[in-house]
């Protein structure tokens, strides 16, 4: 009886660990395919704040955003 409970708990822990890494892999793959923010979004955001963005500013912001990924 005790050994069955240990098998159950061991299987649960192993399943959680494998599930975590599989989910992480798919999430990273999806984020690379569809990045959360792109240049057009940055330009729209800056226009909304009343600034006219030039390409240098947009590139700097994209570089900063990629550091956090």
ABEGO torsion letter per residue (X at the ends): XAAAAAAAAAAAAAAAAAAAAAAAAAAAAAAAABBABBAAAAAAAAAAAGBBBBAAAAAAAAAAAAAAX
